[in-house]
């Protein structure tokens, strides 16, 4: 045996390929094997074919260990076995888990608890919570049956069986037996480790029995079968050619040593083959070598253990280090744009070919698809080496959704998962509309769909024709699936269920899948088309072995679903290079051994470069070390192996390219980049490129400090050729605009603050509207852009059955209305205020939670808020509403008795039919005000208006001047207009109160003093005065409303929020911030008044008096004819 070692993997590859080429040239009839890791096979085979002189071309083969097994089985026999797939293995493991759990449940049902006294059944506070479970397990296992101790808890966990299959693959490769696992379990220091290893022992034992039962072969045991074959090689004439065969083993001893299976195969090859050459990555073979080459030295020690005549040779590495360039980009798209543009420049200006360039992705999940799209734009053929889990392909998502749908009567989530998988045949708009219908109608649970009667609702006027058509269209699509569900749930045999499902997929899905594949290919999405094709092919292939397994299995629908989902988790798709001359892209590990001249390491940050440690998996490092110690066998662990492997990979990435190394980062912030990148920048001759587009919209234009910083960066940037010439001019202009207050940004016509719609367009939308609510006026004055989005564009969140804050408020209002109307009915025959107050006292005494619950049920029904009757809503939300209602009604009674003002109307709506209602006019636009007054209290001809609010709201004249609080003043004007003899005494807001807690005092209870509660809830939030003063405020509100109408008609609809006090910006809760490009740093919603709030309130009062004087002057002039 010969051992070659070097610090340069490409030098070792060149050496082995050179010797292989010379070997076959000398005698073209001699056989040769080049054994490499599976991931390297395609590339090494290509390199060998390119360098070979054609003589003996078919006698030398590039193989992995598994392909070597297949090759020798084809010569000496061994291929005629039924091999289990990864999906089939996951299915078998899942069935073992489920079958064992079923046996355990049956055994537990047989164990009857002994009769105990009441005292004995009391819970012992000193008892171990797991002791009872252990005692039960011991009692159950007296029969000799073995059950899983920990695995049973994860029977239904998605992907758990596939995770177990990964660990059991390690057991196979390192020849860990059930006995090894049992021995380690007995010596484990903790119960968790002991249980886990015992469970693996039981699982491995049962799995091997099932393989024998079904006469199956696991590919993980192929090398064991090969070892058995090679052990008898001397007596097998069909393997006599091995005596004249030379073998090279390349690519191992880098990130790991040989597995036990591989080392056994090398031992036999060393015995029977004419020569065996093995390479490892190391600087030297003694213990003085660098730690980064530990795996190489460990591999060398393994080889010495199987060969007493081992000769060694050091292969010198290639000379020279690559040039280094680090690149900073503002985002991933700009980063990949630079990479693809630079590759095109390299291909045009140098002699390099596309296959000489590699792209290592530090974050493959983020960059894979983005790189494919960017490369397509730049016309670059890029092959991305990735193993794709097929369970996210559209077909397998559809299959998973079908399995969920078939479990039982489907709920909304199951229905929408099926419809959105892409094979229902419905347009996406129809699916969205149906989803909205379900949310709006409260169709969430299975029984909601059963109870939903669209024809009856249509007849009652509660459902539109469009909604009925939508329901029927979707129901027609779901009907075949419903029929399948009724059939499949009646069957008990697993194979029968599988046959029904397979037939349905072939009949309902296959044609659409073919159309989808054809469409993807037409659009140039070859990788997506291959993934979709592979998912169907793997499913079809899996059916054959699944039918064999399920032939005798009696399964519930839940067990059947879990079995198939476990199998689907094992579906995967390996990429195959589509062309020899393509740019290679992959993760960091894949690019370490690829021969390249130029390497781009893309997406680096301090979090991913060098890579962080990954999850240990279900078998932890301490458990792996324990297993290796007690079995006295090699067994890998993340803790011991992964850091060294990562260190070796990092070194190879930084030294592998012969000409140029690029490290790119999707951030301009040096604090976020990798430490490795910072160190490379300090090398002599290293180049740094800072990418940014100064003409792209940036929030920095709006902030002086940010603009100054960007200007300074532009002035000191040493790499001017990569920055547009106008860079510094852009930031200078931004600073000038900020200083002069002339505006923000470079394209003011696109700024939402300056949005101006044509008056003709606005009038077309506005003038036909003859009704206007006060909330529309207040919304415009708060922010014109919000008015545009809400009332002109009519943007809103889609309807949802879940109780919203608005609906909770409506329900609370309804409960209050029913209760106060009962009080008002008791006053029918009473005139004297004292008698009314006494009746109010009796009404207050009768306010109980039970009575309010009756009002609640009535309100839910009359308001059409049926989803408030759902059990999941009835709990805390109902208690909260009733608590607020009870406290507020109690305070209402106190206020009535104190002020001797009695409710005359509740939920009073205007305009009134057949009456001359108040109208507002602005130009050609005349509207009638609409609204609802929560409560009108009267005493003789005097009246007071009360509006209920969920939160506290004081009345400020400054809000009236700016049009932010027009509601109650305009309501007062409406009442005075309709009832001119009535005299207003005031108006105010009544906040819903709750005795249980106070936000100001955290969890501390509120004082139960009714006077204090009433003062906080009402007295501090009302405005009183003389009739003249109140009517003046009402008249001013009318004028302010008509001014707002004129502003609306002008088309000024920019994002200009009105902010009078700190912490009261409408932007803080606006749902349209994304549309108006809101940026909190721009100061758009800063406080806009000078002085203290008290000073501005005094100015507002003066402004109203000035307006009154102006109105009197106008009236005088009109009377005098001036």
N, C-alpha and C positions, 0 to 999 in steps of 0.2 A: 504494500500500500504506500502511496505517495501522498504527502500533505503539502499543499501550497498555501502560503499565507501572505497577506499584503494589507495595507491600509486603504488600498484603492480597489473597490469591487470591479470597476471596469477593466483595470489591468489584469485581474484574475480571469475575467470573462474572455478578454482578448487572448490570454495565454492558453486557456482551455480550448477555445475555438481554433486557435492556430495549431495546437497539437492534434486536435481531431481532424482538421483539414489535411495535415501531413500524414496522419495515420491512414486515412482512406485513400490518399493519393498513392502511397507506396503499394498498397494491395487493395484494389477496389472491391474484392470479394469478402474482406473482413468486416465483421459486424462491430458496431460501436453504439453505446448508449450515453447520452448526456442527460443526467437527471438533475432537474431544477425544481424549485417551488412552482406550484400551479400558476401563480400570478405572473411568473417570468416566462412561461413556456412559449407563448405566442411571439414575444419579442426576440427571445434567443433563437427560436426556429427561423424567424425572418433573417436575423443576422447571419446565421449559419448558411442559409440558402444563398444569400447575397455574396458571401465570401468563398463559397465552395467552387471547386474547379470541375464540377459535374461528375467526375469519376467517382464511383462508389456512393453516389448521391442517395440511393435508396437503401443502402446498408447501414447508414447512421441515422439514429433517431433521437429526437429531443423529447424527453418524457418527464412527467412528474412521478412520484412514487406510486400514486394510485393508477396512473396510466401504465406504468411498468407492470403492475399486477395484472391489469387487463391484457397487456401484451403477452405476458408469459402464460396466462390462462388460455389465451387463444392458441398457443403452441401446444401446451400439455394438457389441456382440459381444465374446466373450472368456470366456464362462462355460463353453463346450463343451470343457472340458479335463478330463483326469483328474488330480485333485489328490491328492498324497500326504499321508498323515496323519503326525503326529509319531511314532507307533509304526512306521509303514511306513518312515519315514526312518531311524529307529534300526536297523531290520532290514536295510535296504540298506547302511548303513555297516558293520554287523557282517559282512555277507556280503563286502563289499569287503576287510575286514581278513582274514577267513578265507581267501578265495580267493587273495589275494596271499601269505599265509603258506603255503598249499598249494603254490603255484608255487615259492616260495623253497625249500621242503623238497625238492621234486623236483629243482630245480637243484642244491642242495647234495649230493644223492645221486649226481648225475652226476659231480661234481668228485672225482676220485680223488687221494688224497695221493701224492706222489712217494716213491719208496723212499728211506729214510734209514738211515744207520748208527746203531748203538746210541748212539754219542757224540752224534750230531746230535739225537737225540730227547730227550736230557736237558733238563730245565727250566732255563732261564737265569734266575738270581735277579735279574738286572738288567732283565729284559724288562718292558715295559708290559703289564699283564694284558688290556687291550682291544686291543692291537696285533694279536694273532692273529686276533681276531674281525673287525677292520677288513680285514686282509689277505684273510680268507676272503670277506668281502662283496665286496671288489674283484674277486676271482677269479670269484665267482658272477655279478656284474653285467657281465662282459665281453660277454655275449650281447646287451646293450642293454636287458634287462629292468630295470624299476625295482621296488624293494622298500622296504617300510617299515623304517626304521632303529630306531625306538623303539616304535612302536605295536604291533609284533608281540609284544612282551612282555606286552601287556595284552589279548590276544584273548579270553581267558576271564574277564576281570574283570567282575563284574556291574555294569551301569550305565555301563560305559565308553563304549559307542556313544552312549547318550543324552547323556553329557557332551560328547562330540565334536560332537554335533548342536547343542548350545547354542553352542559356539564358532563353528561354521560359520554359525549364524544371524547372529552379529555380522559375519562376513565378507560375508554377503549384504546386510545393512542398510547397511554402509559401503563396499560395492562393492570389496572386496579380492579380487583375482584370483589364480589360481595363479602367474602371473608375478610379482606383487608378493611373494608368499610365497617364491618361489625366489630373488628378488633379495635379500630380507632374510636368507634362510638363508646365502647366499654371503658376506654381510658380518657374520654373527654372530660375536661375540667368543669364544664357547665351543662345543665340540662338541655339548653337549646341546641348546643353543638352536638351533644349525644343523640338527641332526637333526630336532628337533621341527617347525621351520618347513618343512623339506623334506618331512616326512611329511604335514603339513597340505596342502602344495601338491599332492602326489600324490593324497591323498584327495579333495580338492576337484575335481581334474581328472577322476578316475575317476567320482566321483559325478555330475558334470555329464554325462559320457558315458552313464551308465546312465539318467539321466532322459530323454535323447534316445532311447536304445534302446527304452525302454518307453513313450515318448510321454507322460511324466508332467510335471506342473507342481508345483513346490515353492511352498507359500504364502509362503515367505520372499522369493520373487522376484515376488510379485504387484505390488509397487510399481514394479519395473522394467518389467513389462508395461504397467502403467498409464502410466508415463512415455512408453513407445513409442506408446501410444494418443494421449496428449495432444500429443505432438510433431506428430501429423498431424491435430490437432483442426480446423484451418481447412478441411481438405479432407474432413472427416467431417460430413455434414449432421445426423447423429443427435446430435451434440454441440453443435449450434448454440445450444441453450438456455443454455450456459455464459456466453454474452455477456450474458445478462440475469440472471445468478445472482450473489448476494452471498455471500461466504464469511467466516466468523469462525473463527479457530483459537485455542482456549483450553486451558490446562492444560499447555502446554509451556514451556520456558525456566524451569523451577523446579528440578528435580533433574538435568536434563541438557539439552544443546542438541539441535537437530534432527539426525537421522541423515542420511547422504548421500542416501538414497532419499527421505526426507520433504522435504528441502530442494529436491530436484529437482522434486517434485510442486508445492511452493509456488511455485517459479519459473514453472511452466507455468500454474498457477491465476492468478498475478499478471498473466500476459500475456492470458489469455482471459476471465477473469471480470470482472463489472462493478465489483466492489470486493473487496478482501482486507484483513481486519483480524486482526492477530496480537497476542497478549498475552504478556508476560513478567513475571516476578517480580523487581523491582529497586527500589531506592530512588532511583537516578539512573543515567543511561546513560553517563556519562564514567568515567574511571578512578578518580575520587575516591569511588566508591560502596563500601559495605561488602563484605567478602570473602564474607559469607554469600549475596550475590546474584551471585556470579561467573558461575554458569550463565546467569542472566538476561542479563547484559551480553554473554556470549559468543553467546547467541542473537540479540541485537540486532545484533551485528557480522555474523552470518551473513545476516540479513535485508538489511542495507545492501549486502552483496555481490551480491544478486540484484535489488535495486530502487534505481534512481537517484532516484526521487521518493518518498522515505519520509518520512511525517509522523508525528510523535510526540505523545503525550498522556499526562500523568500522571493517574491516577485516585486520588483521595484515599482513604485507608483509613478503615474504620469507627472511630468514637471509642470510648474506654473500654477498660479492662482488666478481666478477670474476677476475681471473688473467689477466693481460694486457700485450700484446706483440705488438709492432709497427714494421713494416717491410718496408724497403726501397728497391725498385727494379729498375733496369735501364730502364725498359720499361714494358708495359702492359703484354706482353707474358711471360716475366720472372716472373712477379708478379703472374699471374694466375698459372704458373707452380709451384711456391712455394705453393700457396693455395691448389692446387689439391694434391701435394705431401704430404703436412702436413695433409690433410684430410685422405689420405691413411694410414699415420703413426698412426693417432688417432684411426682409425677403427681397426688396427692390434694390437696396444699396450694397448687399453683401452676397457672398457665394453660398450662403446657408440655404438648406432646404427646410420644408415645413417640419419634417420629422426630427430635425435637429433642435427644435424648440419645445420646451415643456412649460406647463403652468401647474404649479403646486398650490392647491387651495387649502388655506388654513381653516376655513369654515365652509366645508363642502355643502352643507344643507342650505346655507344662504346663497352660495355663489353658483351652484351647478346650473340651475335653470337660467339665471341671469347671464352667465357666461355663454351658454348656448345661444340665447337671443342676441347678445351683443356680437358674437362672432358671426352670426348669420347676417347681421347688418353690414359688417365689414367684409363679408365675402370670404371668411377664413374657414377652411375645413378643420374643425376641432373635434377630436375624439375624447370624450370624457369617460374615463375608466371608473365605472361605478357598478356596484351590485345593488340593484334596486329591489326593495321589498315589494312584492306585487300586491300585497293586501291594500295598498292605496291606489291601485289602478281602478278605473271607473267600473269595470266589470265585477271585480271582487268587492268593491264597495256596494254595488248593486246586489250581489249575492248575500253579503252580510245584512243589508237592509231587508232582503226577502226573508232571511232566517229570523230576524227580529219580528217582522210582520207576522210570521206564521206561528210564533210562540203561543199567542192567544189572541183575543180580540185586540186589534191594534189601537194605540193611542195616537195623539197628534204627532208626537216625535217620530214614531215608527212610520207613519204614513208619509211625513215630509221627507224622511231619510230615503224612503223608496222613490218618491217622486223626483227628488233632487239628484239621485244617482246618475241620471242621464239617459235611461233606457225606457222611460215611460211613454215617450212619443209626444208628450205635451210640451208646448212652448214654455219657456221660462217665465214669461209674463203671466200665463195662466196659473202656473204653480205658485207664483208670488201672490196672485189675487186669491187663490184658495187658502194660502197660509193666512193672509189678512182676514179672510172670512172666518176661519177657525178661531183666530184670536179675538175678533170682534164679537163672535157669538159664544165664546166660552167653551169651544169644542176642544177639550184638552184630554180628558180621560176616556177610556173605551165606552163607558156608559153614556157619556155626553153624545157620542155619535149614534148610539143606539136610540136614545130618546129624541134625537133631532128629527123633526117631522117637517120638511120644507114645504110640502103642499099645504099643510094646515097653516103654517106661518104665512104663506103667500095669500091664502084666503082671508087671513085676519089682518092683512096689510102690514105685517111685520117683516116681510121679506120681499125684495124686489124681483122682477122677472130676470134681471141680469144675474143676480145671485143664485136664483134657481137654475138657470142655464149652466152656470159655473159648477154648481153642485152636481148636476146630472152629468156634465162632461167628465169630471174627475171620477165620479162613481162608475161610469162606464169603463174607464181605464183600470180601476181597482177591482172590478168584478171578477176577471180571471184569477187574480191572486186570492180573492176571497173564496172562490171555489176550490182552489188548490189547498187553502188552509183548512177548509171543512173536511176535505178528503184526507190530508196528511195527518191531521190530529187524531183521526179515527184509527189509523194503522199503528201497530205496535212493533212490527219487525223492522229493524233498521234498514235492511236492504230494500224493503218495499217503499219506505219513506224516501230513500235516496233515489229510487227509480222514478217516483212521482215528481220529485224536484228536478231531476235531470231532464225528463220529458218536457216539463213546463219551460225550462230554460231553452231547450232546443226549439220549442215551438214559439215562444213569446219574445225571446231575447236575441237569438242567434242572428236573425236577419238584420236587426238594428245594429248589432255589433259589427257585422260585415260592412254596413254602410258607414259606421263611425271610423273603422280602420281605413276604408277607401278615402274618406274625407280628410283624415289626418295626413295621408300620403299625398293627396292633392295639394295640401297646404305646406308641404315640405317638413312636416313633423314626423320624421322617420323614427326617431327614438320612441316617441309616444305611441306610434302605430305598432312598433315591435313589442313594447310592454303590454299593450292591450292584446296583441296576438298571443304572446307568451302566457298571459294569464288564462286565456281560454284553453290553450293547448295543455297547460299544466293541470287545469281542472279536469279536462277530458281524460288525461292520462291517470289522474288520481282516482277517477271513478272506478277504474278497473280493480285497483287494489282495495279501495274502500268497500266495494261490493263483496269482496272476499271476506273482509273483516266483519262486516255487518250481517252476513248471511244468517248467523244464528243469534244475533243480539236483539233482545227485546228492550226497547228504549222508549222512555217518555219523550215528548217533544223538546223539553228542556235539555235532557241528556243528549239527544240527537243534535241539537243546536250547539251545545258546548263541544261535542266531538268535532263537528265540521269547522267551527271557529278555531279550534286548536290546530287543525290541519291547515287552514288558510294562512295562519301565522307563519307556517313553514315555506310558503311559496316565495320564491325569489327569482330574479332575472339577472344573469351575468352579461355584461357588455362584451362584444367581440369587435375588435378594430375593423372598421368598414373599408379602410384604404391604407396602403402602405405609407403613402406620403401625407400624413396628417399631423397636425399639432397635437401632442399628447397632453391631456389634463387629467388630474386625479388628486387624491388627498396627499398629504405629506408623505405618508409611508409608501405609497405607490410610486412616487417620483424619486425615491432615494436610489433605486437601482436602475433607473432608465437612462441610457446613454444619451446625453444632450450636450449641446454647445452653449445654449442660452437658456436660463431658467428664470421664470417669474414666480416668486412666492407671493401670493395674492391674499389680501384680506387679513393681514397680520395685525395683532393687537397684543396688549400685555396679558390678555385672557387666553389666547390660543396659540401663541408662538413664543417659546416652545410650548408644545401641547401640554395641557394639564392632565393629571391622572384621570382615568375613566372609572366608572363604577366597577366594583369588584365582581359583581354578578351574585347569583344566589348562594354560591359557595364562597365564603369569605376567605381572606388570606390566612387568618389564624387557623381556620379549619383545613385549608390546603396544607399548611406547614405541619399540622398535627397528623394528617393523613400520610404525608411523605415520611414523617419520622417513624410512625408505627408500622407502616408497610415496608419501610426500607427500600422504597422505590422512588425514582425521580418523578416529581409532580410539580407543574408550574404554578407560580403565584404572582399576582400583580406586584406585590411589595418587593419581591426579590428580583423579578425579571423586567418589569415594565420600565422603571426609571433608566436602567442601563440601555434598553432597546431604544427609548426615546432620545437619549443622549447620542447614541450612535447614528440614529436617523438624522438628527439635527446637524451633526458634523458632516455627514455625507451630502445633505442638501446644500450646505454652504461651500462645499469644495467640489461637488460633482461637475458643475458646468465648466467647460474648458475656456470659454471666452467671457461670458458676462453673466452676472447675477443681479437680478432686480428684486427688491423687497418693496411692496406697495402696501399702503395702509389707507383705509377709508375714513380718515380723520385728519384734520389740519392741526389738531391739538397734540403736541409732543408728549403731554402727560399721559396720553392713552396708548402710546405705541409700545412695542416690545423692547425690552432691555437689549435683546440681541441686535435689533435694528439700530439702537443708539450706539452700541459698541462698534458696529460696522461703519457708521458714519465717521467715527474718529480715526479710521484707517487712512493712511496717506493715499491720496488719489481718489478717495471715495467721492461720489457725486450725489448731491441732494437736489430733488426737484419738488417744488411746491406748486400744486395745481389749484387754480381757482378761476372762476369766471366772474369778473367784476360786474358784468352787465346782467347777471342773473338776479332776480328779485331777492332782496335780503332785508331781514329785520334790522340789520346793522345800520342801514341807511337812516333809520328812524331814531337812533340813539347817538348822541354826540360822542360819548366815550368809545362806543364800538367803532364808529366811523373814524375817530382819531387813531385807534389802534390799527385798523386795517390800512390807513394811510401810512402809518409808520412802517408797517410790514412791507408795503409796496415800495417805499423809498429805500429800504435797506436790503431788499432781496438780491442776493448775488447772482441768481440765475435768471437774468433778464430775458433770455430768449424764450423761456417757457411762460412768460407773463405777457399778456397783451399790452401794447404800448399805452393804451388808454387807461390802464389800471389806476394809476395815481390820480389822473384827472377825474375819474369817477368818484373817488372818495373826497377829493377836494370840492367837487360840485355838491356832494351830499352835505358836507360841512357848511358850505355857503348857504345852502337852502335851509339848513337847521338854524344857522345864525340869523338869517334874515326873516325867518318865519314865513318864507314864500311858499312853503309846501314841503312835502317829504317824497323822496324817491325821484326817479328819472322819468317816469311815465305817469304824470298826474292824471291823465285821462282814464287810467285804469284803477285809480284809487277809489275804493268804496266810499270814502268820506265825501268825494265830490260827485257822487252819482246824481245825474240829472236826466230824467226821462222827458221825452217830448210832451208838451202840454196836451196836444191833440190825442196822444195815446192814453194819457191818464184820464182825460175827460171822457174818452170812449168807454173806459172801464167804470168810472165813478158816477157820471151823470144819471145813468139809468137806476141807480140805487136811491130809493126814496125813503129808506129807513136807516137810522144810524144809532149805534150804541155809544155810550160814553166811553167804554173801554177802548174803542177804536181811536177816539180822539186822544185819550191819555197815552195809548201805545205810540202814536205818532210823535207826540211831544216828548216822550221818553227816549225814542230813537226812531227816526224816519225809516231807516233800513229795516228795522224789526217790523214796522207797519207794512212795508212793501212785501216782506216775506210771508207775513201772516195773513193779510187781508187782500192783497192783490195777486201774489203768486199762489196763495193758499197752501204754503208748505206746512206740514204737520207730521208728527210721529204717527205711525199707523195705529189703528185702534187695537186695544188689547183688553182681553177679558179681566186681567188682573186689576184689582181696585186701585184707581189712581187717587192722588191727593184731592183732585177736583171732585171726583165722585164721592169720596169720603165726606168732603164738605157739603156736597148736595144732600147726602143722606142725613147728616147732622142737622142741616136746615129743615129737612122734611120732618124729622122727629120733633124739633122745636115747634114747627108750624102746627102739627097735630095737637101737641100739648097746649099751646097758647090758644088755639081755636076752642079747645074745651073750656078754658077759662073765659073766653069771650062769650061763649054760649051761656054760661052761668049768669051773665050780666044782662040778659035779654029784658028782664022785667025790672031791672034796678036802675035808679037814676042817681041817687045820692052818692057822692064820692066815698063817704065813710062806709056805706054798705058794700060798695065795690071793693074797698080795701079789706073788709072782713072776709068777703068771699075769696079774695086773693090769698088771705091767710089760710083759709081752709084748703084751697087748691095746693098751696105750698106744702101743707102737712100731708097731703095725699100723694106727693111725688115720691114714688118708690121705684127701685130697679125693676121690679116685676111689671109695673105699669108701663115703664118706658120700653121694656122688651116687647110689649104688645104694639106700641107705636113703631118700634124698630121693624117688626115683621110687616106691619101695614105699609110702612114707608118703602121697604125693599120691593114690595109687590107693586105699589102704585107708581114708583119712580122707574120701574123696569130694570132695577139693579139686581137681577136674580143671582148673579155670581157672588153677591154678598151673603147668600144663603149656603154657599159651599162649606163643608166642614172645615177645610183648611183655612177659611176666612173667618168663620164664625168665632174663633177663639179670642185671641188677644185683641184683634181689630174691633170686634163687636164690644168687648168690655171697655175699650178705650173710648169709642163713640158714646156709649151710654154714660160713662163717667163724666165726659165733657158736657153732655146734654143735661145730666142731673145737676151738676154744679151751676151751670149757666142759668138753668131755669130757677134754681133757688135764688140766685142773685137777681134775676129778673123780678121775682116776687118782692124781694127787699126793695128794689128800685121803685116798683109800682107803689108800694105802701109808703115809701119816703116822699116821693115826688107828687103822688096823687095824679099821675099821668097814666092813662089806661089804654092798652092796646086796642086800636080801632080796626086795624087791618094788618095782616101778615102776608108776605109774599105777594104784595100788591103790584100788578103788572100794568104798564102803560105802553102805548096809547090806548085810550078807552074807545070802544066802538061807538059810532054815531055821535061823536063829540068833536068839537073844534080843539084839536090837540096842538101843543106847542110845536112850532116849526122853526128850524134854523135855516138861514139863507146866506149863500156866498156866491155872488155872480149868478150864473145859470143853475146853480146846484141848490135845490131846496129839499130838505129832509125833515122827517118827523122823528123825534127822539124816541128810542125804545129802552126799556129797562124794567127792573124789578126792585121794589123797595121792600127790604126784609121786614120792617115793622114801622107802623105809624101809630104813635101814641097821641091821645087827645085829652083835653080838659076844657070843656065848653067849646069855644071857637079856636082855642090855641092848639097847636100841634107840634110834635117833635118827630124828626126822622131818625131812625136807627138802622145801621147796617152792621151785620155780624161779620167778623173777621177771624181767621185762624191765628193771626199774629197781631201784636200790638201795632197801632198806627195812630200817631198824633196828627192833629190838624194844624198845618202851617199855611199862612197866607202866601209865603214864598212859593210853595208848591202850586197854589192856585195861579199866581202870576205867571209861572212857567208852564201852566197847563198840565201839571203832573197829577193834580187831585181836583178834578172837576166834578166828580161823581155826586156827592151830596149837595153841593151848591146847585147843580143843574136839576137834581131831583126836587129840591126845594122850589125851584122856579117852575117846574112842571106842576107841582101841587098848588102853588099860588095862582098859576094861570088857569087851572081847571076849577079851583075853588077860591075865587078872589076875596070872599068874606073871611076866609080862615086866616088866622094870624100865626106866623111861625114864632116859636120860642127857642129853637135851636136844632142842632143835628149833631150826631156823633157816631163813633164806632164802638161796638160792644164786642170785646174779645172773648171767644170761647174760653172758659176757665176750667181748671182741673185742680181739685184739692190735693191730689196725691203727691205732686212734685212741682218744683219750681226750677226752671232752667238756670236762674241766676244763683241758686243755692245748691246746685248739683243734686245730690240724692237727699238733701235735707227736706223735711216736710214743710209745706207752706203753713203759715199761720192760719188758723181756722177762724180768725176774726172776720165776720161777713162784711163789716164796714171797710176793712182794708182790702178785701178781695174786690168789692164793688168799686172802690176808688181806683184800683189798678186796672180793672177790666173796662170801666166805662167813664168815670168822672174825669180822668186825665186825658180822655180821647174825644171830648165833646166840645162844641163851640156854642156859646149862648150869647144873647145880646138883645137889643131892642128890635122891634119889627123892621124899622127903617134900616138898621145896620145889616140885618140878615138879608133883606131884599136887595140891598146894595151889592152884597157879595154874590147873590144869585144873578143879578143883572150883569155884573162883571164877568161871571163865569160864562154867560151866554155870549158876550162879546168875544171872550177868549176862545170859545169853541168855534165861533164863526171865523176868527182869524186863523185857527188851525185848519179849517176847511179850505180856506184860500191857499194856505201853504201846501196842502195836499194837491190841490188842482194845479199848482205851479210846477209840479214834477220834481221838486227838491226832495230826494229820497236817499240822501247819503247817510253813511254810518256815523252820525253825530250824536252820541248819547248825551243826555242832560244829567249832570251829576252836581248836586247841590251840597251834599254832605259826604264826609269820609265814610267808606264802607257801604255806601248805598248806590253803587254803580249798577245799572241794569245789565251791564256786560257780564257780571259775576254769575248770573243765572240764565243768560240768554242761550238758547239752543241753536242760534244761527251764527255763532262766532266763527265757525269754519268758513262760512260763505263770505263773511265780510273781511276775512284775513286779519282777524283781531290779533294784536300782539300787545301784551301787557306792558312791555317796555317802551312802547311808543308814546305813552301818555295820553292816548286818545280819550280815555275815560277818567281823567283827573278832575278834581273838584274845580268848578268853573266860577265860583263867586269869591269876592274879596271880603275880608273882614270876618268877624265871628258870626255864627248863625243867628245870634240875638240881634246884632246890628243889621243883618240882611233882612230879618223879619220886620224890623221897624221900617226899613226902606220899602219893603213890599206893601206895608200898610199905607205909606205915603203915596206909592204908585197907584193904589186903588182910589185914594182920595183925589189925586190928580185926575184920574180918569173920570171920576164923578163930576169934577168941576168942568172938564171938557164936554161931558155929555150935557150938563146944564147950559153951558154956553151955546152948544149946537142947538139945543131946544129953544133957547131964547131967540137965536138968530132965525130959526125956522118960523117961530111965532111972529116975529117982526118982519119977516119976508126979506131978511138981509141976504 
